[in-house]
Structures are given as structure tokens and as C-alpha cells.
Amino acid sequence: MSSLRRRTIRKRAVTLLRTIVTVILLTRATPGWAQLDSALSRADSLAAGLNGGTRYRVSVLGGYQAFAASSALRRSPFLGMRLDRPLGALEIGGNIAFSRPLTRGEYFPWNRQIYFSDAAHLNDTTLLFAPNQYTTLVTTSLDLNLVLGTGGSVARGLAAELGAGGGYYNFWLDPEQAHGNSSMGGPLLTFGAGLRVPLGASYGLRLRVDDMVLTRFDRNRFSLADPLFAEDLFVNPVVAPPRAQRTVHNMRYAIGLIFVPRTRAR
């Protein structure tokens, strides 16, 4: 091969390399490429925050509670907050939740009231009551979660979590109907699983299902039956309630917003 031909090939190779570099630089400078690159960077940043790349996270949760049939409680919504700290593939978190479940008055003995129409005290009207009440339930707990999924995954931060924890629950009864301040509480256990979905640079969605186990539970504390007004003519309750249990399993379904606080660069 002649020296002239070698110089020509070398010159063409240099020109082609310059052209490729120029195209790459121009492409990255276009708005479309910049938006795509920025979006992927934000997704990776959020994924890192959701799955371990930050000191702590804050979640605001809301959802629905399905209490055990034996608990004498109706289904109710709840609101809560969570603060967690990543520990590699694990995380430790603290939770607090508030709700106002309504009791099932039909589980307990009836109350009877009789009204008389005249001075002869002839029975005019008899009313039978199965009174219920709104209670205030507060739960607090600490749990440990195993996070399955990282920011570098194909799903761009989509992650699952498995966890268990323990804490305390407390019911405050209606002071007007209970004739005073009265409460009931005991140890609480939780076992659950969830899913996290990134929504932006500092936010994500959390979906969670938990088995909320209440121990040392006494449903008779919800009864508003009064011995002075006891109904003793008719068999009641009409339908026998489920057998009372000291440990009740309740399902809690939650959806929440995860906030990843940003830290200032030093």
C-alpha cells in the first residue's frame, strides 16, 4: 500500500471520528435528549432515596381497617404517619395511626326503657336498645422491613417490602356513653408486605397490607349494657355473636405518599 493511500485512509478515519463526536455532542445538547436524561436521573435519584440512599424518609398514610368478626368493631378508615431509616437492604421504622371505629352494639345485652302514659303507670311504650359507641383507636409501633429491589433495576426504583414489628394499641371509649374516661389497651404485633412506586424526584407511592394483631383484647369493655335497664323478657342478643377472643387478627390496607427530604450539599 502506497504512502499516499495510507494518508488518505488516515485522514478519512479522523474525519469520521470527528463527525461521530460532533453528532453525539449536538444530540446531548438538544432539549429532547436533555429531558430524557434528566428524567432518568430523577428516577435513579428517587429510587436511591426510596430504597436506601438517604438518611430517613417520611410517609403519610391513609386506608381502611377490617376488624375481626369477634372484635365487636365495624370497619373503619384510618390516618397515620411513618418515619423510617434505611440500614442497607433493611430499614427500621416508627409508625403512629389514628381511627374512630364504631362498636357492634348487637353483640351485647339490650337495654330496655318503658314509658307510661298516665298517673296509673300503665305501660304505654317499651323501647329496646342495642347501643353502640364510637371509640378512638391509637396504635404506635416499631418495625423492621426487608426491601427487595434497588434503584438500578429495570423497573426504575419499583421495590417490594416485607416486614414485622410490635408496639402498643389503646382504645378510648366515648366518655358520654361510658359515664367517664375509660380506655383499654395492650401489646400490638404487625406482619405485612408492600410496594413502592416512584412519582418524582423526592416523592413516591407506598402500598401496604398488614395483619394487625391485638393481644390482651377484651371486647366486653365496649358493652354499654346497664343492669338497671336490662331486658329480661326477650332472649337477646337475637343472633349469638362470634366467640370472644383475647388475640384478634385485623387487616389494615394502606396507601400513602413517601417524602424523601433533601439534604444540603456541604
Backbone as numpy.savetxt, mean C-alpha at the origin, in Angstrom:
# Nx Ny Nz CAx CAy CAz Cx Cy Cz
51.35 -3.33 -55.71 50.49 -2.14 -55.71 51.39 -0.90 -55.71
51.10 0.04 -56.61 51.93 1.23 -56.75 51.72 2.17 -55.57
52.70 3.02 -55.36 52.61 3.98 -54.26 51.47 4.97 -54.49
51.17 5.31 -55.74 50.08 6.22 -56.04 48.75 5.63 -55.63
48.57 4.33 -55.93 47.30 3.68 -55.57 47.14 3.56 -54.06
48.26 3.27 -53.37 48.18 3.20 -51.91 47.79 4.53 -51.31
48.34 5.61 -51.82 47.99 6.94 -51.31 46.52 7.25 -51.57
46.03 6.82 -52.73 44.62 7.07 -53.05 43.69 6.32 -52.09
44.00 5.06 -51.81 43.17 4.26 -50.89 43.20 4.85 -49.49
44.41 5.29 -49.05 44.54 5.87 -47.72 43.73 7.15 -47.62
43.76 7.97 -48.69 43.01 9.22 -48.67 41.51 8.96 -48.62
41.02 7.95 -49.38 39.61 7.62 -49.35 39.17 7.09 -47.97
40.01 6.29 -47.33 39.69 5.76 -46.00 39.58 6.88 -44.98
40.50 7.84 -45.04 40.46 8.98 -44.11 39.19 9.80 -44.35
38.85 10.01 -45.63 37.64 10.77 -45.95 36.39 10.07 -45.43
36.33 8.73 -45.62 35.16 7.97 -45.14 35.06 8.04 -43.62
36.18 7.93 -42.92 36.18 8.00 -41.46 35.72 9.37 -40.98
36.18 10.43 -41.64 35.74 11.78 -41.28 34.24 11.93 -41.50
33.74 11.37 -42.60 32.30 11.46 -42.89 31.47 10.76 -41.81
31.90 9.57 -41.39 31.17 8.82 -40.36 31.14 9.59 -39.05
32.28 10.14 -38.65 32.36 10.92 -37.41 31.45 12.15 -37.49
31.46 12.82 -38.64 30.61 14.01 -38.80 29.14 13.67 -38.70
28.72 12.56 -39.32 27.31 12.14 -39.27 26.89 11.82 -37.84
27.76 11.14 -37.11 27.44 10.80 -35.71 27.27 12.06 -34.88
28.19 13.00 -35.04 28.12 14.25 -34.26 26.88 15.05 -34.62
26.53 15.12 -35.91 25.35 15.86 -36.32 24.07 15.18 -35.82
24.05 13.85 -35.84 22.86 13.11 -35.40 22.61 13.32 -33.92
23.68 13.25 -33.13 23.52 13.45 -31.68 23.14 14.88 -31.36
23.42 15.81 -32.25 23.08 17.21 -32.00 21.64 17.53 -32.37
20.95 16.61 -33.07 19.56 16.88 -33.46 18.64 16.73 -32.26
17.49 17.49 -32.23 16.57 17.43 -31.09 16.00 16.04 -30.85
15.67 15.30 -31.93 15.08 13.98 -31.74 16.00 13.04 -31.00
17.26 13.01 -31.41 18.23 12.15 -30.72 18.43 12.60 -29.29
18.51 13.90 -29.10 18.72 14.42 -27.75 17.57 14.04 -26.83
16.32 14.12 -27.35 15.16 13.76 -26.53 15.19 12.28 -26.18
15.53 11.43 -27.17 15.59 9.99 -26.89 16.67 9.68 -25.87
17.84 10.27 -26.07 18.96 10.02 -25.14 18.61 10.52 -23.74
17.92 11.70 -23.67 17.53 12.24 -22.37 16.50 11.35 -21.69
15.55 10.83 -22.48 14.51 9.96 -21.92 15.11 8.68 -21.35
16.04 8.09 -22.10 16.68 6.86 -21.61 17.52 7.14 -20.37
18.17 8.29 -20.34 18.96 8.64 -19.17 18.08 8.83 -17.95
16.91 9.49 -18.15 15.99 9.68 -17.04 15.44 8.35 -16.55
15.15 7.44 -17.48 14.64 6.13 -17.08 15.68 5.38 -16.27
16.95 5.43 -16.73 18.00 4.75 -15.97 18.20 5.40 -14.61
18.09 6.74 -14.55 18.24 7.43 -13.26 17.14 7.05 -12.31
15.89 7.01 -12.81 14.77 6.63 -11.96 14.91 5.19 -11.51
15.30 4.31 -12.43 15.46 2.91 -12.07 16.50 2.76 -10.97
17.59 3.51 -11.08 18.60 3.44 -10.03 18.05 3.92 -8.71
17.22 4.98 -8.74 16.62 5.47 -7.50 15.61 4.52 -6.92
14.78 3.93 -7.79 13.75 3.02 -7.31 14.34 1.73 -6.75
15.44 1.29 -7.32 15.94 -0.04 -6.99 17.28 -0.04 -6.28
17.62 1.06 -5.61 18.80 1.00 -4.76 19.79 2.12 -4.94
19.64 3.00 -5.93 20.62 4.03 -6.18 20.38 5.32 -5.43
19.77 5.29 -4.28 19.52 6.50 -3.51 19.55 6.16 -2.03
19.61 7.18 -1.19 19.67 6.93 0.25 18.33 6.51 0.83
17.26 7.10 0.33 15.94 6.73 0.84 14.88 7.13 -0.18
13.67 6.58 0.01 12.53 6.86 -0.85 11.31 7.10 0.03
10.37 7.89 -0.49 9.12 8.17 0.21 7.97 7.72 -0.69
7.00 7.02 -0.11 5.84 6.56 -0.86 4.56 7.02 -0.17
3.61 7.50 -0.95 2.26 7.81 -0.46 1.33 6.75 -1.03
0.62 6.04 -0.15 -0.15 4.88 -0.55 -1.63 5.06 -0.23
-2.45 4.43 -1.02 -3.89 4.37 -0.76 -4.41 3.06 -1.31
-5.54 2.61 -0.79 -6.05 1.34 -1.29 -7.26 0.86 -0.55
-7.35 -0.45 -0.48 -8.56 -1.12 -0.05 -8.20 -2.27 0.88
-8.96 -2.45 1.95 -8.73 -3.52 2.91 -9.93 -4.46 2.91
-9.67 -5.75 2.74 -10.70 -6.78 2.81 -10.44 -7.59 4.09
-11.25 -7.31 5.12 -11.04 -7.97 6.41 -11.62 -9.38 6.39
-11.06 -10.24 7.25 -11.54 -11.60 7.37 -13.00 -11.61 7.81
-13.76 -12.62 7.37 -15.17 -12.71 7.71 -15.38 -12.79 9.22
-14.44 -13.41 9.93 -14.59 -13.59 11.38 -14.26 -12.33 12.18
-13.75 -11.28 11.50 -13.30 -10.09 12.22 -14.43 -9.16 12.64
-15.63 -9.33 12.06 -16.76 -8.43 12.31 -16.49 -7.02 11.80
-15.69 -6.91 10.75 -15.38 -5.62 10.14 -15.74 -5.65 8.66
-16.28 -4.56 8.16 -16.59 -4.43 6.74 -15.36 -3.91 5.99
-15.37 -4.12 4.71 -14.27 -3.64 3.87 -14.18 -2.12 3.92
-12.96 -1.60 3.81 -12.78 -0.15 3.94 -11.55 0.32 3.18
-11.54 1.59 2.76 -10.33 2.17 2.17 -9.33 2.56 3.25
-8.10 2.85 2.83 -7.08 3.31 3.78 -6.12 4.25 3.06
-5.40 5.04 3.85 -4.33 5.91 3.37 -3.09 5.66 4.22
-1.91 5.78 3.59 -0.69 5.52 4.35 0.52 6.16 3.73
1.64 6.06 4.44 2.94 6.56 3.97 4.00 5.51 4.28
5.08 5.56 3.48 6.19 4.62 3.66 7.50 5.36 3.43
8.50 5.06 4.25 9.86 5.57 4.09 10.79 4.36 4.10
11.57 4.19 3.02 12.46 3.02 2.98 13.88 3.41 2.62
14.80 2.53 3.02 16.23 2.74 2.79 16.80 1.52 2.07
17.38 1.69 0.86 17.96 0.56 0.14 19.21 0.02 0.83
19.37 -1.30 0.78 20.54 -1.99 1.30 20.98 -3.00 0.26
21.46 -2.51 -0.87 21.79 -3.40 -1.97 20.52 -3.94 -2.61
20.42 -5.27 -2.70 19.22 -5.90 -3.25 18.09 -5.92 -2.24
18.37 -5.54 -0.99 17.36 -5.50 0.05 17.00 -4.05 0.37
15.90 -3.87 1.07 15.54 -2.55 1.58 14.76 -2.72 2.88
14.97 -1.81 3.78 14.22 -1.78 5.02 13.31 -0.57 5.00
12.06 -0.76 5.42 11.10 0.32 5.33 10.20 0.42 6.54
9.73 1.64 6.79 8.77 1.89 7.85 7.45 2.35 7.26
6.33 1.87 7.81 5.01 2.13 7.27 4.06 2.62 8.35
3.12 3.49 7.96 2.03 3.89 8.82 0.79 4.06 7.94
-0.37 3.59 8.44 -1.60 3.65 7.65 -2.78 3.95 8.56
-3.78 4.63 7.99 -4.97 5.04 8.73 -6.21 4.59 7.95
-7.24 4.16 8.68 -8.51 3.78 8.04 -9.64 3.88 9.06
-10.89 3.80 8.52 -12.09 3.92 9.36 -13.05 2.77 9.05
-12.72 1.54 9.42 -13.62 0.42 9.12 -14.88 0.45 9.98
-15.97 -0.03 9.38 -17.27 -0.12 10.05 -17.47 -1.54 10.55
-17.95 -1.68 11.78 -18.18 -3.00 12.35 -19.48 -3.60 11.82
-19.62 -4.91 11.99 -20.82 -5.64 11.61 -21.69 -5.85 12.85
-22.65 -4.98 13.04 -23.50 -5.06 14.22 -24.33 -6.32 14.29
-24.60 -6.94 13.12 -25.43 -8.14 13.10 -24.73 -9.37 13.69
-23.43 -9.25 14.00 -22.70 -10.36 14.62 -22.98 -10.47 16.12
-23.56 -9.42 16.72 -23.65 -9.35 18.17 -25.12 -9.32 18.63
-25.35 -9.55 19.92 -26.74 -9.54 20.43 -27.44 -8.21 20.13
-28.76 -8.31 19.89 -29.54 -7.12 19.58 -29.85 -6.30 20.83
-30.18 -5.05 20.60 -30.74 -4.18 21.64 -32.23 -3.95 21.33
-33.06 -3.90 22.38 -34.50 -3.69 22.21 -34.93 -2.42 22.93
-35.76 -1.64 22.27 -36.35 -0.46 22.89 -37.86 -0.52 22.69
-38.61 -0.25 23.78 -40.07 -0.28 23.76 -40.62 1.11 24.05
-41.57 1.55 23.24 -42.21 2.85 23.42 -43.68 2.63 23.79
-44.18 3.38 24.79 -45.55 3.25 25.26 -46.37 4.44 24.75
-47.65 4.17 24.47 -48.49 5.19 23.86 -49.27 6.02 24.88
-49.44 5.52 26.12 -50.24 6.28 27.09 -49.75 5.96 28.50
-50.46 6.54 29.47 -50.06 6.37 30.86 -50.25 4.94 31.35
-51.07 4.15 30.67 -51.28 2.76 31.07 -50.09 1.87 30.68
-49.13 2.45 29.99 -47.92 1.74 29.58 -48.24 0.52 28.72
-49.22 0.70 27.86 -49.50 -0.35 26.89 -48.43 -0.32 25.80
-47.95 -1.48 25.44 -46.89 -1.57 24.44 -47.39 -1.08 23.09
-46.79 -0.02 22.59 -47.20 0.54 21.31 -46.23 0.17 20.20
-44.92 0.32 20.48 -43.91 0.09 19.46 -42.69 -0.59 20.08
-42.19 -1.61 19.41 -40.95 -2.28 19.82 -39.94 -2.18 18.69
-38.78 -1.65 18.99 -37.71 -1.51 18.01 -36.55 -2.42 18.39
-36.00 -3.12 17.40 -34.85 -3.99 17.60 -33.67 -3.41 16.83
-32.51 -3.34 17.48 -31.32 -2.73 16.88 -30.16 -3.72 16.89
-29.43 -3.72 15.78 -28.14 -4.41 15.71 -27.09 -3.33 15.45
-26.71 -2.58 16.47 -25.89 -1.38 16.28 -24.47 -1.68 15.84
-24.01 -0.89 14.89 -22.60 -0.96 14.49 -21.94 0.37 14.80
-20.63 0.47 14.52 -19.89 1.69 14.83 -18.69 1.81 13.89
-18.30 3.05 13.62 -17.06 3.31 12.90 -15.90 3.31 13.89
-14.86 2.57 13.54 -13.66 2.53 14.37 -12.54 3.26 13.62
-11.51 3.62 14.35 -10.30 4.21 13.75 -9.16 3.22 13.90
-8.63 2.75 12.79 -7.55 1.77 12.79 -6.25 2.44 12.34
-5.21 2.30 13.16 -3.88 2.78 12.82 -2.92 1.60 12.89
-2.16 1.40 11.83 -1.15 0.33 11.80 0.23 0.95 11.56
1.21 0.46 12.28 2.61 0.86 12.10 3.45 -0.40 11.99
4.44 -0.39 11.11 5.24 -1.60 10.93 6.59 -1.27 10.31
7.52 -2.21 10.47 8.81 -2.22 9.79 8.89 -3.50 8.98
9.44 -3.42 7.76 9.54 -4.63 6.94 10.85 -4.66 6.18
11.17 -5.84 5.68 12.37 -6.05 4.87 11.94 -6.62 3.53
12.36 -5.96 2.45 11.96 -6.36 1.10 13.16 -6.84 0.30
12.93 -7.83 -0.53 13.90 -8.26 -1.54 13.44 -7.70 -2.87
14.30 -6.89 -3.52 13.96 -6.25 -4.78 14.51 -7.09 -5.93
13.63 -7.48 -6.84 14.00 -8.31 -7.99 13.91 -7.46 -9.24
15.06 -7.03 -9.77 15.07 -6.17 -10.94 16.00 -5.00 -10.71
16.73 -4.57 -11.73 17.68 -3.47 -11.61 17.46 -2.46 -12.73
18.11 -1.31 -12.58 17.94 -0.24 -13.55 18.45 -0.56 -14.94
19.37 -1.52 -15.07 19.90 -1.85 -16.38 19.09 -2.90 -17.13
17.94 -3.27 -16.62 17.14 -4.31 -17.24 16.49 -3.80 -18.52
16.01 -4.74 -19.33 15.33 -4.38 -20.57 14.08 -3.57 -20.27
13.43 -3.84 -19.11 12.19 -3.15 -18.75 12.43 -1.73 -18.26
13.67 -1.29 -18.25 13.99 0.08 -17.85 13.46 0.42 -16.45
13.84 -0.37 -15.45 13.50 -0.03 -14.08 12.32 -0.77 -13.51
11.56 -1.51 -14.32 10.46 -2.31 -13.80 11.01 -3.35 -12.85
10.50 -3.38 -11.63 11.04 -4.27 -10.61 9.93 -4.85 -9.76
10.19 -6.04 -9.23 9.26 -6.70 -8.31 9.87 -6.70 -6.92
9.01 -6.85 -5.91 9.48 -6.88 -4.53 8.72 -7.93 -3.74
9.44 -8.59 -2.85 8.87 -9.56 -1.92 9.30 -9.15 -0.52
8.37 -9.18 0.44 8.75 -8.71 1.76 7.91 -9.26 2.88
8.42 -9.08 4.09 7.71 -9.47 5.31 8.11 -8.51 6.40
7.22 -8.33 7.37 7.52 -7.39 8.45 6.61 -7.59 9.65
6.77 -6.71 10.60 5.97 -6.78 11.82 5.80 -5.40 12.42
4.81 -5.27 13.29 4.55 -3.98 13.91 3.43 -4.08 14.92
2.58 -3.05 14.92 1.51 -2.96 15.92 0.29 -2.32 15.28
-0.89 -2.78 15.70 -2.14 -2.18 15.25 -2.95 -1.72 16.45
-3.81 -0.74 16.23 -4.68 -0.26 17.31 -6.01 0.22 16.74
-7.10 -0.25 17.34 -8.45 0.22 17.02 -8.92 1.15 18.13
-9.38 2.34 17.74 -10.07 3.22 18.68 -11.56 3.14 18.38
-12.37 2.86 19.40 -13.80 2.72 19.23 -14.47 4.09 19.25
-15.70 4.14 18.75 -16.46 5.38 18.74 -16.78 5.77 20.18
-16.23 6.88 20.69 -16.43 7.22 22.11 -17.89 7.51 22.47
-18.68 7.98 21.50 -20.09 8.27 21.79 -20.88 6.98 22.00
-20.63 5.99 21.15 -21.38 4.75 21.26 -20.79 3.82 22.32
-19.49 3.90 22.53 -18.85 3.04 23.53 -18.89 3.66 24.92
-19.45 4.88 25.03 -19.59 5.58 26.31 -18.22 5.79 26.99
-17.25 6.26 26.20 -15.94 6.54 26.75 -14.85 6.23 25.75
-13.63 6.56 26.12 -12.48 6.28 25.26 -12.03 4.84 25.47
-12.11 4.05 24.42 -11.76 2.64 24.51 -10.99 2.23 23.26
-10.03 1.34 23.41 -9.23 0.91 22.27 -8.83 -0.55 22.43
-8.37 -1.13 21.34 -7.91 -2.52 21.30 -6.74 -2.60 20.35
-5.68 -3.30 20.73 -4.52 -3.41 19.87 -3.74 -4.68 20.10
-2.71 -4.87 19.28 -1.87 -6.05 19.40 -0.81 -6.09 18.33
0.04 -7.13 18.33 1.09 -7.27 17.32 0.51 -7.50 15.93
1.25 -7.04 14.94 0.85 -7.10 13.54 1.96 -7.76 12.72
1.59 -8.63 11.79 2.53 -9.24 10.86 2.07 -8.96 9.43
3.02 -8.77 8.52 2.68 -8.54 7.11 3.55 -9.42 6.22
2.93 -9.93 5.15 3.61 -10.70 4.12 3.05 -10.25 2.78
3.94 -9.79 1.88 3.40 -9.24 0.65 4.36 -9.25 -0.52
3.83 -8.79 -1.67 4.60 -8.69 -2.90 4.10 -7.47 -3.66
4.97 -6.93 -4.51 4.59 -5.73 -5.23 5.35 -5.56 -6.53
5.01 -4.48 -7.23 5.62 -4.14 -8.51 5.84 -2.64 -8.55
6.98 -2.22 -9.13 7.31 -0.80 -9.27 7.45 -0.45 -10.75
6.86 0.68 -11.11 6.89 1.12 -12.51 7.39 2.57 -12.56
8.47 2.88 -13.29 8.95 4.26 -13.38 8.01 5.14 -14.17
7.84 6.40 -13.71 6.98 7.37 -14.39 7.73 8.61 -14.84
8.86 8.92 -14.25 9.60 10.11 -14.58 10.95 10.09 -13.92
11.62 11.24 -13.91 12.98 11.30 -13.38 13.04 11.07 -11.88
11.96 11.41 -11.15 12.00 11.29 -9.68 10.77 10.59 -9.12
9.95 9.98 -9.99 8.69 9.40 -9.53 8.53 7.99 -10.07
7.75 7.22 -9.36 7.41 5.88 -9.81 6.08 5.45 -9.21
5.53 4.38 -9.75 4.26 3.83 -9.28 4.55 2.54 -8.53
3.91 2.37 -7.39 4.07 1.15 -6.60 2.72 0.45 -6.47
2.68 -0.82 -6.83 1.51 -1.67 -6.66 1.88 -2.74 -5.63
0.99 -2.97 -4.67 1.36 -3.85 -3.55 0.14 -4.61 -3.04
0.35 -5.89 -2.69 -0.67 -6.72 -2.06 -0.04 -7.34 -0.81
-0.73 -7.20 0.33 -0.20 -7.71 1.59 -1.25 -8.53 2.34
-0.77 -9.56 3.02 -1.58 -10.26 4.02 -1.30 -9.59 5.36
-2.27 -8.88 5.89 -2.12 -8.17 7.16 -2.70 -9.05 8.27
-1.82 -9.59 9.09 -2.22 -10.55 10.12 -2.33 -9.83 11.46
-3.53 -9.81 12.03 -3.77 -9.20 13.34 -3.81 -10.29 14.40
-2.94 -10.20 15.39 -2.90 -11.19 16.46 -3.51 -10.60 17.74
-3.83 -11.48 18.70 -4.48 -11.06 19.95 -5.75 -10.26 19.66
-6.48 -10.71 18.68 -7.67 -9.99 18.21 -8.89 -10.46 18.99
-9.73 -9.53 19.41 -10.94 -9.83 20.17 -12.10 -9.03 19.55
-12.87 -9.68 18.69 -13.94 -8.96 18.01 -15.06 -8.56 18.96
-15.19 -9.20 20.11 -16.25 -8.85 21.05 -16.10 -7.43 21.58
-14.91 -6.86 21.43 -14.72 -5.46 21.84 -15.52 -4.51 20.95
-15.95 -4.97 19.78 -16.74 -4.13 18.88 -18.24 -4.17 19.20
-18.65 -5.05 20.10 -20.07 -5.20 20.40 -20.61 -4.00 21.17
-21.80 -3.54 20.76 -22.50 -2.45 21.45 -23.75 -2.95 22.17
-23.82 -4.26 22.37 -24.96 -4.84 23.09 -24.99 -4.34 24.52
-26.18 -3.95 25.00 -26.35 -3.42 26.35 -27.27 -4.36 27.13
-26.79 -4.91 28.26 -27.64 -5.83 29.03 -28.97 -5.22 29.47
-29.02 -3.91 29.65 -30.27 -3.26 30.06 -31.32 -3.27 28.96
-30.86 -3.40 27.70 -31.80 -3.39 26.57 -31.71 -4.69 25.78
-31.31 -5.77 26.43 -31.11 -7.03 25.72 -32.43 -7.57 25.17
-32.40 -8.08 23.97 -33.56 -8.72 23.35 -33.55 -10.21 23.72
-34.54 -10.64 24.51 -34.58 -12.03 24.96 -35.81 -12.78 24.50
-36.64 -12.17 23.63 -37.83 -12.84 23.13 -37.57 -13.57 21.81
-36.67 -13.04 21.00 -36.36 -13.63 19.72 -34.91 -14.10 19.72
-34.69 -15.21 19.03 -33.32 -15.72 18.89 -32.52 -14.75 18.02
-31.38 -14.32 18.51 -30.54 -13.41 17.75 -29.06 -13.64 18.13
-28.18 -13.36 17.18 -28.41 -12.94 15.80 -29.17 -14.00 14.99
-29.86 -13.54 13.95 -30.65 -14.45 13.13 -29.76 -15.48 12.44
-28.67 -15.01 11.86 -27.69 -15.89 11.22 -26.44 -15.93 12.10
-26.04 -17.13 12.48 -24.87 -17.27 13.35 -23.62 -16.74 12.63
-22.86 -15.86 13.27 -21.65 -15.33 12.63 -20.54 -16.38 12.60
-19.49 -16.16 11.77 -18.36 -17.09 11.76 -17.71 -17.18 13.14
-17.06 -18.29 13.37 -16.41 -18.50 14.67 -15.33 -17.43 14.89
-15.30 -16.88 16.08 -14.32 -15.85 16.42 -12.92 -16.44 16.43
-11.93 -15.65 16.00 -10.54 -16.08 15.95 -9.65 -15.05 16.61
-8.62 -15.54 17.26 -7.66 -14.63 17.90 -6.62 -14.11 16.92
-6.42 -14.81 15.82 -5.51 -14.37 14.75 -6.28 -14.32 13.45
-6.36 -13.15 12.83 -7.15 -12.98 11.61 -6.25 -12.50 10.47
-6.49 -13.07 9.28 -5.75 -12.70 8.08 -6.62 -11.78 7.23
-6.08 -10.62 6.88 -6.81 -9.61 6.11 -5.98 -9.19 4.91
-6.61 -8.97 3.77 -5.89 -8.57 2.57 -5.91 -7.05 2.42
-4.75 -6.52 2.10 -4.62 -5.07 1.87 -4.04 -4.86 0.46
-4.81 -4.14 -0.38 -4.41 -3.86 -1.76 -4.08 -2.37 -1.86
-2.88 -2.07 -2.32 -2.42 -0.68 -2.31 -1.85 -0.26 -3.66
-2.04 1.02 -3.96 -1.39 1.66 -5.10 -0.84 2.98 -4.59
0.38 3.32 -4.99 0.99 4.52 -4.44 1.99 5.15 -5.37
2.40 6.35 -5.01 3.39 7.11 -5.76 4.70 7.13 -4.98
5.77 6.70 -5.63 7.11 6.72 -5.03 7.79 8.03 -5.42
8.35 8.69 -4.43 9.12 9.92 -4.67 10.55 9.67 -4.27
11.49 9.94 -5.20 12.91 9.78 -4.93 13.52 11.15 -4.72
13.81 11.55 -3.48 14.37 12.90 -3.23 15.72 13.04 -3.93
15.91 14.20 -4.53 17.20 14.49 -5.18 18.17 15.07 -4.20
19.42 14.66 -4.32 20.47 15.18 -3.45 21.32 16.18 -4.22
21.74 17.24 -3.57 22.56 18.26 -4.21 23.99 17.74 -4.42
24.53 18.10 -5.55 25.91 17.72 -5.84 26.85 18.51 -4.97
27.86 17.83 -4.43 28.83 18.51 -3.56 30.02 18.99 -4.38
